[in-house]
């Protein structure tokens, strides 16, 4: 059995809505860890959370779905995703 390994995808994910950052940020961290995604949250407020995630495209899709359904005390209106170039030079 041969498997191909490609470079992991890197994306900036912006979550917008009525967010309880105090509970949602730890939830996001746990969810990303369960999926095996590298992540870094750069902004968290009551209406916007910004983070970078890195991993397989399928797992990033799962992260988006999880966040959109996320804990009961948040209301996610939209999730914007933008690729981050992995090439530096």
Secondary structure as UniProt FT lines:
FT   STRAND          9..18
FT   HELIX           21..35
FT   STRAND          38..44
FT   STRAND          48..55
FT   HELIX           57..69
FT   TURN            72..73
FT   STRAND          75..83
//
